[in-house]
């Protein structure tokens, strides 16, 4: 179910450009696909409901979104910045915007781990929390340091500083969303709804990033083919 759900919405965003903009759980019906027989387990079939809210992406918008996704996956900061600003993100917040879209920690953010003791300190997604720590150049104490070396007062100060960093990044997020065109806002809502469903299902071997990247790469090939066809027509 999760793999089909990821691919379904990735195809809409990157390839067709006709995007269901309200994909909450009540609008996604899952049933057994009776046409496909399997010896091991039933094949899932997903049916989208409530088609009152859709958005159409221009080909140019989809191409920029593809470029942003691939640049973020490849840690190409020049392309990340170009794509993010082209989609309406403020120049200085391009890294935050890319993290918001992919919900994948940037390579230089991965050392800023959120320890278990801080799991419920802030509702921001973990990936954005890691970016907030990286922006503040603040490495959290290990579990052992927190439990055995810090005083109660130091723990309180740590939590206070952590929340201050999160609040600062939350303000930056509000600024990004305020400047976003309606189309991008609906896309982010779409991506977040799918991610939220995956989080509830909690299936560890489903690689969302890999599946979306495969769809994105296919879309870029199609863009390239279309470009070649247009060149031939012009000649």
N, C-alpha and C positions, 0 to 999 in steps of 0.2 A: 504493500500500500504506500509506504513512504517513498520508495523509489519512483513509483508511478506519479505520485503527487508532485515530487520535485521536478520531474521531467515535464509533466503537464504544464505547469506554470512557467517553467524556463522556456519551453517552446513558444508560449504566448508572448513572453517579454522579448526574447531575442530573435525569434524567427518569423512569427506571423504578425506581431504588432497589434493584435486584437486581444486586449487583456481584460479578464474578469477582475473587477476592482473591489470585490467584496467577498473574498474567499474564506470567510470564517467557517468553523466546523459545521454549522447548520446548513451551509450551502454546498457541502460536499457529501454526496451519498456514495457509499461503498457497498457493492454486492459481488457475489460470485459470478464470474464469467462462465456461463454454461457452454459457450461455444468452444472453449479450450479445455481439454482434458489433461490432467496431470496425475502421475502416479504418486507423487510425494505430498502435494498440498494444493488446495484450490487456487485458481488464478483470480486475482482481484480485478474488478472493473470499477472505474471511478466515473460518476456522473455528476456534473456540475449543475446546480440549481440556481434559481433566481437570477435571471439575465437582465435585470433592470439597470445595472450599473457596470458599464464597460468603458474602456478608453482605447482610443486608437493611437498608436505610435507611428510617427513618420519614419521612413526608412533612415533618414539622417540621424534621428534620435536613437534608433536601435543600434546603429553603427557606433555611435559615441558610447552608448551603454556597454556594448561588447568590448570596445577598446578599454573602457574603464575597468571592467571585470578582469580582462586578461592582464592589464598593466598591474593591477593590485596583486593578482596571483603571482606574477613574475617580479614583483617588487620594483617596477619601473617607475620611479618617482616623477620623471619628466612627463611621461604619458599620463600618469595618474592625475597630475596637476592640470594638464591640458584638458583632459576629459571631464574632470570634476567641475572645473570652472565653466566649461561649455554647457554643462547640465544645470548651472545656476548656483553652484556652491561658492561661498566666499573663498578667495584665493588662499588665505592663511589657514583655512580649515579643510584643505583638500584631503589630508590624511584621515581626519575624523570622518569625513563624508565617505571615503572609500571603505573604511572599516564599517560604517553604518550600512552600506550597500551589501558588502560581501559577508559581514558578520564573521570575519576570519581575522585573527590577530596578524598584524604585519610582522615580518621576520625580526625586526629590531624591537618588537614589543614582547616577544615570547618569554623573555627572562623576567618580566614583571608579572609573576604568577600571583593569583589571588588564593591565599591559604584557606583551609577549611574553616578556621576560626572566624574569618571575615565573610563567610558565605551569605549571611543575612544582614550585612551592614548597609547595603544599598540595593535598590531594585534595578539599577542599570544592568543591561546584559554584560556578562563576564568579559566579552571581547572589548567593549567600550570602557569597562573598568580598567582593564590592562592598559589601554591606550591613555587613559587619564593618569595612571601611575607613571607611565613612560614620559608623558608631557611634563609631569612634576618631578621627574628624575628621582622617584621614590621607590626603593625596593622594600617590600614588606618583610618583617622578621619571619623566620621559619617557625613552624609549629612548636619546635622544641624551645626556641628562644622566647616565644610568646608565653608559653606555659611555665617555663622554669627560670627565666632570667628577668623578665619584666615585672615591675611592681604594679599594683592595681592602678595607681595614678598614671604610670607610663602607658598602661593598656588603654586607659580612658583618653589620654592625649593622642595615642595612635589612632584610635577610632575617630576622634574629632578631626584629626588631620586628613584621614582617609575620606571622610564625608565632605570635607572642604574641597578636596580635589575633585570629587564626584560632582558636587554642586557647580563647580567652575565649568566642568565639561558639559553638564546639563544645560547651562546657559548658552554655551556655544552651539549645542544641538538645536535649541530653540531658535537661535539666530539663523542657522542653516535652513531649518524647516520653514521659517518665516519668509525666506527669500526664494524657496522652491516654487517652480511653476506647478500647477495642479496635477499635471501628468506625472511628474516625479514623485509627488506626495502619494499618489495612488499606487505607484510602483513599489515604493517603500512599504506601504501598507500591505501590499500583496506578498512581498518577500518576507515580511515579519510574521504574517499570518501563517505561512507555510512553516517557517522556522519554529513558531510557537507550537504547532501541531507535532512537529518532529520531537521537540523537547518533551512533550507529554508522553509520546510513544516510547521515547528513550531506547531506541534500537541502536546499539553501539556500532554495528558494522555497516550502517548506511552512511556513505560518504557524500554528503550534500554538495560540497565544493567540487568534487570530481564530476558528478553528474551534470551540474550546471555548467561547468567548464567545457564538457563534451558538447553540450548543446550550443554554447557560445562559439566554440571552434567551428562547428558545422555552419552556424549563421555567418561567420566571417568568410568561410569558403564560398557560400552563396553570394555574399556581397562582391567577392572578387570575381566570381563567374559572371555576375550581372554587369560588373564594370567592363570586363573584356568584351561582352556582347555589345554593350553600348559603343565601345571604341570601334568594333567591327562595323556597326551600323553607320557610324559617322564617316568611316572610310568609304 
